[in-house]
Amino acid sequence: MNVVILVENSKVNKKGFAPVSYQFYISGSAVKIASGESVDIRYWDKEKSECTRLHANYQYLNAIIKNQANFIVSEYLRAKAVGIEPIEKHIKTEFQLKYTTAKTKASPSDKNLFFDMFDEWVVYKSSLVSQTTDEQISEATIKSYKACINYFKAFQEATNVKLSHSNIDDEIYAKISQWHNSKAKSSANTFGKYMKILKQYLNWSKKKLKAKGITIENTWEDFYCPDKYMGADYLRPEEIKLLYTVDLSPGLDRTRKYFLAQMSTGQHYEESFLHICKKMLNYENRIIQHQRIKTSEPVIIPLVDDELFKPNELLNALFDENGNIPPLSISTINFNLVHIAKVAGIDRIKLTTKVARKTFASIQVFYYKKQPRIIMQITGHKSESEFARYLGVDVQDFAKLFEG
C-alpha cells in the first residue's frame, strides 16, 4: 500500500499555508484523509514530500507527517490481517482518535518538541540582523545559544527530569538552580545568562505552538536571572604591580607583556587588541586611534602610562619590524598565565585574557573614578545595564556611578 502526501495548493490561505492530506487506494477507490497540519508552500519539497530546513518547525512537521503516513499503512495492514471491514472507515476512525483528539489534548512534551524547537530557535536567531550593528547575530552569540541547549541537556541527563514546554515552572526552576549550584564550576552569571536565553526561547516557541493549536501557560515569566557576576574576577592594584615586577622566564615574560598590554588598552584580545598597530599611535594627542573589527566603529584609547597601565611602553615592546603585534593564540596565553599566576602567588582568581579587559574597566571606574560612559566607549559596551553586569554591580547601584 502506497500513501501519497499531498499539499493542497488550491486551499492556500492568506499567509501562504496549505493543508496537508494523505491519499491512498483501497480496492481501486481513492481515499483521502486530512492531516490537520498546514505548511508554508514556499518551503515544501515536492520530490521529498517534506518541509525544507527553511520552514519554521520543519523537524516537528516532517516527523508528524511521516508518522501519520506510517500510521495509515500500519492500520491498513492490521485491518487486513484480522478481517476488519470496511477498512476505509476503520482507518479514518483510528486516525481521528489518535491525531484529531490528540490535537486538542496533547502537550508539547508528548511530541518531544522541547529540544527540537530549541534548535529551530537558534536557526531563526542566526538569520536575524542586529539592530545595533546592522549585521547578523555574531557567531559568539550563536555559540552561547548552543551552549545553553547543551547545558539543559546536561541537566536533564544528570537529574532524569525531562524538560518540556508544559513543565517549565517554579519547581523545575528550583531543580535547575540546585543542580547548577552543585556543579564544581558554577557561577550566578552563567545561570542568569542561560535562564535569560531559556525565557527568550520559550516566549518564541509559545507563539509557534499556538499556531499549531497547542496552548501552553507562561509559567516562566517571573524566573529570576542574576544580573551580576558573583565573586571577584579582576585584579587589584597590588596584584597588577606584582605582575610587573615578578621574575619570569623569557617565555613567560613574553606572555606577561601581551597580558599587561591588553589590560592597559581595555580591548577584547582577538577581536581588537591583536589588531592594534604602530601607525594607530598618536603621540601628539597621546591616544590610540583604533577601529572595531566587527562594527567599524572608531575607538579612542588613552596612550598614557602610569603605575598600573603602560600602553605606550608595552605596545612598543610587542610591535614587530612592520609595526604589528605578532599573534599569540588565546590558548597559549591562557596556558602560560596559569604558570605566571603560580610564580606571582596570585591564587585568588584565575588569570585569563578576559580578566585583562575586566581589570582595565574595573580599575578605571572604581579606583581612578573615571566616568563609566567614557570607559564604555573604550571597552565597547553598548548599554549601562550591560556594563553594570560586566563590572559585577547591581544595576541600581551602577546608576550612582553616573552621578559623580
N, C-alpha and C positions, 0 to 999 in steps of 0.2 A: 504494500500500500504506500502510495506517494502523497505527501501533504505539500501543497504549494502555498507559500507565504505571499499574500497579496497586499499591496499598499494601494488603497482605493483613491487614485488621483482625482476622480470625479467628485469626491467629497471633501476636498481640501478646504479648511476653514480660513478665516481672515489672517491668522497667524502663520499660515503655511504648513499646518499639520494635517495629515490624512490618517484615517483609521486603518489599522492592520487587521486582516482577516485570514482565515485558512480555508482552502478549498481542496476537496478530495472526492473520490468517486466510490460509490457503493452500488454494485450491480449495474454499472453503466450510468447511474444518475449522479449528477453533481450535487455535492453538499457543501454549504458554506457556514462557517462559524466565526462570529466577531470575536476578536481577541480582548477587546476592552482597552487596548493600548493605541496610542497615536504617535506618529513620528514626523519629524521635520523632513519633508520630501527633498530638501536640498542636500541632506546628509544621509540619504538612503542608497545603499549599494544594491542595485537590482540583480547583478550577477551573483553576488554572495548572499543575497536576501538577508542583509543585516545593516545596522547603522554603522557609519564610519566613526573614526575616533573624534571627529569634529562635533559630533552630536552630543548634546548635554545628556549625561547619564547613559552613555552608549553601552557601558558594560551591563547595567541593570536591564536595559531594554533588550539587548541581544540575548541575555540569559533567560528572561521571562518568555520571549518569543520562541526561543529554541525549546524551552521546557514545555510550553503549551503544545507545540507541534509534536514533540515526542509523546506527550500525554495522549493525544488523539490516536496516534499509532498504537500505543500500548493498550488503550481501551478497545480499539477495534480488534486487536488480536485476542484480548481476553474474552470479548463478546463472542467471537467466532469459536473459541475453544470450548466455551460452556454452553453455546447454543442460545444466547440471548437474542431475542427478536422484539421489535425491529432494531437493528444495530444503529441506524441513524439517530433514533430517538434516545437510545441508551447513551451514545457518545455525547450528544448535546446536553442531556441531563447531568451526566457526571462532570462535564466541563463547567457547567454553570455552578454546580455545587462546589467545585474546587476553586474556581477562579472568580466568578462573579460575586459570590458570597464573601470570599476572602478579600475582595477589593475593598469592602466596607469595614471589615473587621481586623484585617491584618495590620500589624505594626511593622515599622521598618526593620525591626530585629528579625522578623520572620523571613525576610528576604535577604538577610545578611548584607545589608546595604552600607553599613557604617564606614568600613574602610574603603570599599569600592568607590563610594561617593566622595570620601576624603581625597582619594587620588584624583577624582574628577575635578574637585575644587582647586587642587594645585594646578592642574592643566588650565583651568579657567583663569586663575590668578596670573599665571605666566603669560597669558595673552593680553593682559591689561597694560595700559600705558599710565605711568606715574604722573599725577597732576603737578608734582614738584619739579621733576626733571624732564618731563615730556618724552620719556623713554620707557621701554618695557621694564617691568619689575626686575631688579637685579638678580643675578644668579645666587648671590649670597642669601637673599631673602627667600628665594625658592628652596634653597638648600635647608634653611631653617624650617620651612613648612614640612619638608620631607623628614627632617629630624624629629619634628613634632609627631608625625604619624608613627615613626619607629618608637618614639617614647611611649605612646599609648598602647602600641602593640606589645611592648615590653611589660607594661603594667598588666595587660590582660593575661599574658603568659605567666607572669610571676604570681598573680593572685587568683587565677582561674575565674575572674569576673569578666563575663562577656559584655562588651560595650555595644550599645545600640542607641538609636536616636530616642527611643522611648524610655530609657532608663538612666539618662544623664540627669541626676537630681542631686540634692544635698548629700544624700547618703553616699553616692558614688564619688562626689567631690571629696568627702571626708576620707574615703578609702584611697583615692589617688594621692591626697595630701599625706596621709600616713605612710603610704608606700614610698613616696618621694623622700620624706624625711628619714626613712630607714636606710636609704642608699648611702654608701660611703661618701660619694662625691655628689652633694646636693646643695642647691642654693635657692633662696627665695626668688631671685631674679629669673632663674631658669624656669621655675614653677610658674611664676607670673606670666612669663613670655608664652609658654605653651598653653596656659589657660586662656590667654587672650586669643591665640590662634584658634583654639578649640571653639570659642564662642563665635568667632567670625565664621568658621566653617558651619556650625550648627544653624546660625541665622540664615546662611545661604541655602543649606540643604532643606531647611524647613519650607522655604518657598518652592523649591523644586519638588518636594514630596507632595505639597498641597496641590500642585498642578497634576499630580498623578492620583489624586483622590485620597491621599493619606494625610491625616491631620495629626500633628504632634504638639504637645504643650511646650511653651518656652519655660522650662524649669531651670535654666542655666543663667538667666538674666542677672541674678544677684551674686554670681560667683565672684569671690574676691581674687583679684590678680595683683600681687605685690608689685609696687611701683618703684622700688628702690633696691639697690644692691645691699646685701646684708654682709657685714664684715669688711675689714679694710682690704683694699686692693690697689692702693697707690703708695709710693714710697714717701717716707717722712724726710724732712730736710737733712737730718743727721745721717740717714741711710744713703741719701744721694751723695753727700760729702764722702762717706766711706767708700762708695763705689769709685770715686775719682782717685782716691789715694791708695787703695789696697794693691799689693804687689801681685801681679799676674804674669803668667807665661805669655810669650808673643802671640800665640793663637787665641788665647782668651782675651788678651788685651785688644786685639782687633775687634772681637765681638763687643767688648765693652764700649769701644768708640762708636760702633753702629747703634748700640742701645742708647747711649747718652746723647748722641746726635739726634736720633729720632725723638727722644724725650725733650730735647731742647727746642725742637721745632713744632711739637704737638701734632704731628701728622700721622695718618694711618701708614703702616710700614710699607706694604706692597702697592697700595693704590696711590700714594702721594710721596712719601719720603724718598723712596728709591729713584723718583723721577726729578728730584732737585739736582740742578747742575750749576756750575760756577757762574755762568752768564746771568743767572737769576739774581745773584747777589748785588744789591745796590748799596755800595759802601757809603756813598754821599748821604743818602737818606736813612742808612742803617736798617734796611728792610730786605726781605727776600720776596721777589715778585714771582709768585708761583701760580699755577693753574690746575684746578682739579681735573683728573683724567676723565672721570665719568660725566661730569656736568659742564666742563669747560669754564666753570666759574673762576674768576680771579681770586687769589688768596694772598694776603699780605702778612708775612711772618716777621716778627721782630728779629733783627740781626744785632742783638745787644748781648754781650757776655756779662754774667755776674757770677756769684759763688755757686749757684745751683744749675743754671742753664748757660751753656757755652756754645751756641750755634756757630759762631764765626770760627772759633778755634777748632772745633770738632769736624765741621764740614770740610774745611781746608785740609785737614789731616786725612780725610777719606777720598777726596777727589783724585781721579787718575790723571794721566797726562792730557786727556781730552776734556777734562773738567767735569767728568761724570762720576757718580757713585757706583763703583763695581758692585754688581748684585751679590747678595748673600742671602740664601734661602731662609725662610722663616723657621723651617725645621732645624736647620743648622744653628741659627742664632738662639732659638729657644733651648736647644740641647745644651749649648755652651753656657747659657745663662744659669742653668741648674748648678753647674760646677762653680761659676763665678759667685753665686749666692752662698755656696758652702764655704768657699775661701774667705768671703767677706763676713761670714757669720750672720747672714740675713735668712732667717727661717720663719719669719712672721707671715710672709706671703710668698707665693711662687712667682719668680720673675719671668715675664714673657714680653713680647713686643706690645701686647695690649696694655700692660702695666706702664710702659713708657709714655704712651699718649695720655692715659688716665692720670698719671703723675703730673704731667705738664698742666692739664686743666685744673686739677685739684689744688696744686700749689699756687697757681696764678690767682685763683678765686679765694681760697681760704687763708693763705699766708701772705700773698702780695696784695690782697684786697682789690684785685682788678675787677672792673665791671664785667659780669658774666656775658653780656651781649658782645663785648669785644673778643672775649676768648672763644665764644661760639663761632665767630667769623673765622677764627684761625683753625679750630678743630673741625668745622664743617657741620655742626649740629644745627638743625633747622628750626626747632621749637624749644621754648623754655622748659616745657614738661619733659621733652626728650633729654635735654641737657641736665635737668634735675635728677632724672633716673640714672644718668651716666655718672654724675657726681656722687650719687648714693645718698641723697637727701630727700625729704618729703617735699612734694610739690608746693605745699603751703609755706613751708619754711624757706623754700628756694625763692619765693617772691620777695622775701625780705632782703635778699642779696641785691635786688634791683633798686631798692630804696636808698641804698647807701651812696 
